[in-house]
Amino acid sequence: MLTFYSTGNGQNPYINPKQDIAAINTRLDGFCKPMERFDLLNQKAGYFIAIGNLDSLSPTSQEMLILAQQLQNDSALVVTYNIIGDYFLLKGGFADGLEYLFKGIQLAEKTGNKGYLCSLCLDASNITIGLENYPNALKYIRKARDLLDDTSPSRTNLPAQVYAGFARIFVRTNDLDSALYYTQRANEALIGLKDDYQYLSVLLLFARTYDHMNDGPLAETYYQKLILIADSLNMQVYQHLGKYFYANFLYQRANYPAAKKYCLQGLNAAVEMHNYPFVVNATELCKKIHIKVENKDSFYYYTLLKDAYMDSVNKANKISKLQDIVLVQRLHEIEEEGRQKQAAQERYARLQYTLIAIGLISFFVLFLLLSRSIITNTKLITFLGILALLIVFEFMNLLLHPYLQKISDHEPLLMLAAMVIIAAMLIPLHHRLENWVTHKMVEKNKKIRLKAAKKTIADLEKDENIQTKPN
């Protein structure tokens, strides 16, 4: 269903829901390094995905995004985009989910991290399955399969997820022999890995494949096993999926009382997850079951109940969409704040380098001016003066750029006019300074040459006196 991939050693960050989440919260409340904190948040996000707690997953993913941008770590950012994509996938927000998965795919391709890219392609496949776009789903899952050789498959659950992805598509397209083959491969790939979440995914695939093959006993065995484990681990995603598909299985076989029981349980799990596409599907199945099992009065009652559910679902769905819009806007704001902070840091560093360059050139010019023994070429001073002018102009550009952007509202013509005005002010000042420095250098050179000439004359006179002195 969903993929997890860690930022560090390649291990699956999913944690068993039986594990006390308070232990992770305690470590998060204490002092930990930024990267360690990010890995803990990643584990926490995996936990919330597994149990279907989307209300807690939302703030966790936002904190991960802020931290990833502060760390300026591309791998952490890719993982965060994957988590955000999973959040929208669970809520049925396929468009928003794809937006962040595509961001992650582009960044993973840029950084060359094939493990993360494999994970993201898996989730992109899952979303396009939800959109019933099976050709694109196959394209992404094949891309994930091609990346498997570079993802240390012996240490991750990625092979199992890839094979399960193929099986999921083939179940939907009714290619049952292929679905069974890939489900068996996924099951084999999980041997030796303690991953309840992916194991439940494989159980559901076995159940649905045998269900479509009309092998009732095997399908029912897998449905019941799936529901038992999902309930024991409180994994709401598979509590809903297992009970919904099992209820449909029972409905098709006219076992209406049992179908009603499991359908209502699956509906409750969907409501608790706030997954409204799940709610709508389960409500429709409940109505169909009630039509079969109840009398006319009850049929009327359940029709009203279904309509009331649909009305509540529509209202809740509208609220959910508004919440998603707010969340997407907040995520965009976090990304923009991160970009602005990074740009400010880069601008500050460039300012420092520019100041250093100005300082070095100024020191060199002053050294040449104050030196009493070095004869300096005037052309060298002219070249250094032009170089200093360019550096000072760049320094002014870096210093004033944020303010000019704000004043000009990013208008290129206004920005260009402001830069021309600054240059017009700097050029006359530079010209006067250059003339003054050149004049100083000429005077200094004259003094040095005059002093050297006097010394030469004095030495010659001394030598002449020695030679003319009588023996």
C-alpha positions in Angstrom: 0.0 0.0 0.0 2.6 2.5 1.1 6.4 2.6 1.1 8.9 3.5 3.7 12.6 4.2 3.2 14.9 5.6 5.8 17.5 8.4 5.5 20.4 6.5 7.1 21.3 2.8 6.8 18.6 1.8 4.4 16.5 0.0 7.0 12.8 0.2 7.0 11.8 3.0 9.5 8.4 1.4 10.1 7.9 0.5 13.7 5.5 -2.1 15.2 2.4 -0.4 16.6 2.8 -2.6 19.7 6.0 -0.7 20.4 5.5 2.1 23.0 5.4 5.3 21.0 6.2 7.1 24.2 9.8 5.9 24.0 10.2 7.8 20.7 8.4 10.9 22.1 10.7 10.8 25.1 13.8 10.9 22.9 12.3 13.7 20.9 11.6 15.7 24.0 15.2 15.3 25.1 18.3 16.6 23.4 19.2 15.0 20.1 21.1 16.0 17.1 19.1 17.4 14.1 19.6 14.4 11.9 18.8 12.0 14.8 15.6 14.0 15.4 14.7 13.7 11.8 15.1 9.9 11.8 12.9 9.7 14.9 10.2 11.8 13.3 10.5 9.5 10.2 9.8 6.5 12.5 7.0 8.3 14.1 5.4 9.2 10.7 5.7 5.5 9.7 3.8 4.6 12.9 1.0 7.1 12.2 0.7 5.8 8.6 0.5 2.2 9.8 -2.3 2.9 12.3 -4.0 5.4 10.0 -3.6 8.4 12.4 -3.7 11.1 9.8 -4.4 13.9 12.3 -1.0 13.3 13.9 0.8 12.5 10.7 0.1 16.1 9.3 2.0 18.1 12.0 4.8 15.4 12.0 5.3 15.8 8.2 5.4 19.6 8.5 8.1 19.4 11.2 10.0 17.0 9.0 9.9 19.4 6.1 11.1 22.3 8.3 13.9 20.2 9.7 14.9 18.8 6.3 15.3 22.4 4.9 17.2 23.5 7.9 19.6 20.6 7.5 19.8 21.4 3.7 19.9 17.6 3.3 18.5 16.4 -0.1 18.0 12.8 1.2 15.9 14.1 4.2 13.9 16.3 1.8 13.2 13.3 -0.5 12.0 11.2 2.5 9.8 14.1 3.6 8.2 14.4 0.2 7.5 10.7 0.3 5.8 10.9 3.7 3.6 13.9 2.5 2.7 12.0 -0.6 1.6 9.0 1.6 -0.5 11.3 3.7 -2.5 12.6 0.7 -2.7 9.1 -0.7 -4.3 7.8 2.5 -6.8 10.8 2.5 -7.7 10.2 -1.2 -6.1 13.5 -2.2 -4.4 12.0 -5.3 -3.5 15.3 -7.0 -1.8 16.8 -4.0 -0.1 13.4 -3.3 1.3 13.2 -6.8 2.6 16.8 -6.6 4.9 15.9 -3.7 5.8 12.5 -5.0 6.9 14.1 -8.3 9.0 16.6 -6.3 10.6 13.8 -4.5 11.2 11.9 -7.8 12.9 14.9 -9.4 15.1 15.5 -6.4 16.0 11.8 -6.1 17.0 11.7 -9.8 19.1 14.8 -9.3 20.9 13.3 -6.3 21.2 9.9 -7.9 19.8 8.0 -4.9 18.1 5.0 -6.5 16.7 3.7 -3.2 14.6 6.7 -2.5 13.6 6.9 -6.2 12.4 3.3 -6.1 10.3 4.1 -3.0 8.8 7.2 -4.6 7.9 5.4 -7.9 6.1 2.7 -5.8 3.9 5.3 -4.2 3.3 7.1 -7.6 2.2 3.7 -8.9 -0.2 3.3 -6.0 -1.8 6.7 -6.5 -2.3 6.1 -10.3 -3.9 2.8 -9.4 -6.3 4.8 -7.2 -7.0 7.0 -10.3 -7.5 3.8 -12.3 -4.7 4.9 -14.7 -3.2 1.4 -15.0 -0.8 2.1 -17.9 0.9 4.8 -15.9 0.8 2.6 -12.8 2.6 -0.1 -14.7 5.2 2.5 -16.0 6.0 3.6 -12.4 6.1 0.1 -10.9 8.4 -1.1 -13.7 10.7 1.8 -13.1 10.8 0.8 -9.4 11.6 -2.8 -10.4 14.5 -1.7 -12.6 16.0 0.2 -9.6 15.9 -2.8 -7.3 19.4 -4.0 -8.0 20.8 -0.8 -6.5 18.8 -0.6 -3.3 20.4 -3.4 -1.1 17.3 -5.6 -1.3 18.6 -8.0 1.4 18.2 -5.2 3.9 14.9 -3.6 2.9 11.3 -4.5 2.1 11.4 -2.8 -1.3 11.4 -6.0 -3.3 8.3 -7.2 -1.5 6.6 -3.8 -2.1 7.5 -3.9 -5.8 6.1 -7.4 -6.4 3.0 -6.4 -4.4 2.6 -3.3 -6.6 2.6 -5.5 -9.7 0.1 -7.9 -8.1 -2.2 -4.9 -7.1 -2.4 -3.7 -10.7 -3.0 -7.2 -12.1 -5.8 -7.8 -9.6 -7.5 -4.6 -10.8 -7.0 -5.5 -14.5 -8.2 -9.1 -13.8 -4.9 -10.7 -14.9 -5.2 -13.2 -12.0 -2.4 -15.6 -12.9 0.1 -12.7 -12.9 -1.5 -11.4 -9.7 -1.0 -14.7 -7.9 2.6 -15.0 -9.2 3.7 -11.6 -8.0 1.8 -12.0 -4.7 3.8 -15.2 -4.0 7.0 -13.4 -4.9 6.1 -10.6 -2.5 5.4 -13.2 0.2 8.8 -14.9 -0.4 10.6 -11.5 -0.3 9.2 -10.9 3.2 10.8 -14.0 4.7 13.2 -13.0 7.5 11.8 -9.4 7.7 9.6 -8.4 10.6 7.2 -6.1 8.7 3.6 -6.6 9.8 2.4 -3.8 7.5 3.7 -5.3 4.3 2.7 -8.7 5.5 -0.9 -7.5 5.8 -0.7 -6.1 2.3 0.3 -9.5 1.0 -2.5 -11.2 2.9 -5.0 -8.8 1.3 -3.6 -9.5 -2.2 -3.9 -13.3 -1.6 -7.5 -12.9 -0.4 -8.5 -10.7 -3.3 -6.8 -12.8 -5.9 -8.5 -16.0 -4.7 -11.7 -14.1 -4.4 -11.6 -13.1 -8.1 -10.6 -16.7 -8.9 -13.8 -17.8 -7.2 -11.8 -20.0 -4.8 -14.1 -19.2 -1.8 -12.4 -21.3 0.9 -8.9 -20.0 0.3 -10.1 -16.4 -0.1 -12.1 -16.6 3.2 -9.1 -18.0 5.0 -6.9 -15.1 4.0 -9.6 -12.5 4.7 -10.1 -13.9 8.2 -6.3 -14.0 8.9 -5.9 -10.5 7.6 -8.7 -9.1 9.9 -7.4 -11.0 12.9 -3.9 -9.6 12.6 -5.0 -6.1 11.7 -7.3 -5.9 14.7 -4.6 -7.2 17.0 -2.1 -4.5 15.8 -4.8 -1.8 15.5 -3.8 -1.0 11.9 -6.8 1.0 10.7 -5.9 1.0 7.0 -6.1 -2.8 6.9 -8.9 -3.0 9.4 -11.0 -1.1 6.9 -9.7 -2.8 3.7 -9.9 -6.3 5.1 -13.4 -5.9 6.5 -14.7 -4.0 3.5 -13.5 -6.6 0.9 -14.6 -9.4 3.2 -18.0 -7.9 3.6 -18.3 -7.7 -0.2 -17.1 -11.3 -0.4 -19.9 -12.4 2.0 -22.5 -10.2 0.2 -21.7 -11.9 -3.1 -22.4 -15.3 -1.3 -25.7 -14.1 0.2 -24.3 -14.2 3.8 -26.0 -10.9 4.6 -25.9 -10.8 8.4 -22.1 -11.4 8.5 -21.6 -9.1 5.6 -23.5 -6.3 7.5 -21.4 -6.9 10.6 -18.0 -6.5 8.8 -19.2 -3.7 6.5 -20.2 -1.6 9.5 -16.9 -2.3 11.2 -15.0 -1.3 8.0 -17.1 1.8 7.8 -16.2 2.8 11.3 -12.5 2.3 10.6 -12.8 4.5 7.5 -14.6 7.2 9.5 -11.9 7.1 12.2 -9.2 7.5 9.6 -11.0 10.5 7.9 -10.6 8.7 4.6 -13.7 9.8 2.8 -13.3 7.8 -0.4 -13.2 4.7 1.9 -16.3 6.0 3.8 -18.3 6.5 0.6 -17.5 3.0 -0.7 -18.3 1.3 2.6 -21.6 3.3 2.9 -22.7 2.2 -0.5 -22.0 -1.4 0.3 -23.8 -1.2 3.6 -26.9 0.1 1.8 -26.8 -2.8 -0.7 -26.5 -5.3 2.2 -29.4 -3.7 4.1 -31.6 -3.8 1.1 -31.1 -7.6 1.1 -31.3 -8.3 4.8 -34.1 -6.0 6.0 -37.8 -5.6 5.4 -39.4 -2.6 3.6 -39.5 -0.4 6.8 -35.9 -1.1 7.5 -35.0 -0.6 3.9 -36.5 2.9 4.1 -34.7 3.5 7.4 -31.3 2.5 6.0 -31.9 4.5 2.8 -32.3 7.6 5.0 -29.3 6.5 7.1 -27.3 6.1 3.9 -28.4 9.5 2.7 -27.6 11.0 6.1 -24.2 9.3 6.0 -23.6 10.7 2.5 -24.6 14.2 3.6 -22.2 14.0 6.6 -19.5 12.6 4.3 -20.0 15.4 1.8 -19.8 18.0 4.6 -16.8 16.3 6.1 -15.3 15.9 2.7 -15.6 19.6 2.1 -14.0 20.4 5.4 -11.3 17.9 4.7 -10.6 19.5 1.3 -10.4 22.9 3.0 -8.0 21.4 5.5 -6.0 20.0 2.7 -5.9 23.3 0.9 -4.7 25.0 4.1 -2.1 22.2 4.6 -0.8 22.5 1.0 -0.5 26.3 1.4 1.3 25.8 4.7 3.7 23.3 3.1 4.4 25.7 0.3 5.0 28.5 2.9 7.5 26.2 4.7 9.3 25.5 1.4 9.4 29.2 0.5 10.7 30.1 4.0 13.4 27.5 3.6 14.4 28.8 0.2 14.5 32.4 1.5 16.6 31.3 4.5 19.0 29.5 2.3 19.2 32.4 -0.1 19.8 34.8 2.9 22.6 32.5 4.1 24.2 32.3 0.6 23.9 36.1 0.3 25.5 36.6 3.7 28.4 34.3 2.7 28.9 36.1 -0.6 29.0 39.4 1.3 31.7 38.1 3.5 33.7 36.9 0.5 33.3 40.3 -1.2 34.4 42.1 2.0 37.4 39.9 2.2 38.3 40.6 -1.5 37.9 44.4 -0.9 40.0 44.2 2.2 42.8 42.3 0.4 42.9 44.7 -2.6 42.8 47.7 -0.3 45.6 46.2 1.8 47.7 45.6 -1.3 47.2 49.1 -2.6 48.0 50.6 0.7 51.1 48.5 1.0 52.2 49.7 -2.4 51.4 53.3 -1.5 53.2 53.2 1.9 56.2 51.1 0.8 59.4 53.2 0.6 61.4 50.8 -1.5 59.1 49.3 -4.2 58.7 51.1 -7.5 55.1 50.4 -8.7 53.8 50.2 -12.2 51.0 52.8 -12.7 49.2 50.3 -15.0 49.0 47.8 -12.1 47.3 50.4 -9.9 44.8 51.1 -12.7 44.0 47.4 -13.1 43.5 47.0 -9.3 41.3 50.1 -9.3 39.0 48.7 -11.9 38.9 45.3 -10.2 38.1 47.1 -6.9 35.3 49.0 -8.6 33.7 45.8 -9.9 33.9 44.1 -6.5 32.4 47.2 -4.7 29.6 47.2 -7.3 28.9 43.5 -6.6 29.0 44.2 -2.9 26.5 47.0 -3.2 24.3 44.7 -5.4 24.4 42.0 -2.8 23.7 44.4 0.1 20.8 46.3 -1.5 19.3 43.5 -3.6 16.6 42.4 -1.0 15.5 46.0 -0.5 15.4 46.8 -4.2 13.3 43.7 -4.8 10.8 44.8 -2.2 10.7 48.4 -3.5 10.5 47.4 -7.2 8.2 44.4 -6.6 10.6 42.3 -8.7 10.1 44.4 -11.8 13.2 43.8 -14.0 13.2 47.3 -15.5 13.1 49.0 -12.1 15.9 46.7 -10.8 18.0 47.6 -13.8 17.4 51.3 -13.4 18.4 51.1 -9.7 21.6 49.3 -10.6 22.5 51.9 -13.2 22.0 54.7 -10.7 24.3 52.9 -8.2 26.9 52.5 -11.0 26.6 56.2 -12.0 27.3 57.2 -8.4 30.3 54.8 -8.0 32.1 55.6 -11.3 32.9 59.3 -10.6 33.9 58.5 -7.1 36.1 55.7 -8.4 37.6 58.0 -11.1 38.6 60.6 -8.5 40.0 57.9 -6.2 42.0 56.4 -9.0 43.4 59.8 -10.0 44.4 60.4 -6.4 46.1 57.0 -6.0 47.8 57.3 -9.4 49.1 60.8 -8.5 50.4 59.4 -5.2 52.1 56.5 -6.9 53.8 58.9 -9.4 55.0 61.1 -6.6 56.2 58.1 -4.6 58.0 56.6 -7.6 59.7 60.0 -8.2 60.9 60.2 -4.6 62.2 56.6 -4.7 64.0 57.2 -8.0 65.4 60.6 -6.7 66.6 58.9 -3.5 68.2 56.1 -5.5 69.9 58.6 -7.8 71.3 60.6 -4.9 72.6 57.4 -3.3 74.3 56.4 -6.6 75.9 59.9 -7.0 77.1 59.7 -3.4 78.6 56.3 -4.0 80.3 57.4 -7.2 81.8 60.5 -5.4 83.1 58.3 -2.6 84.7 55.9 -5.0 86.3 58.8 -6.9 87.7 60.3 -3.7 89.3 57.0 -2.8 90.9 56.6 -6.2 92.4 60.2 -6.2 93.8 60.0 -2.7 97.7 60.0 -2.7 99.4 56.8 -1.7 
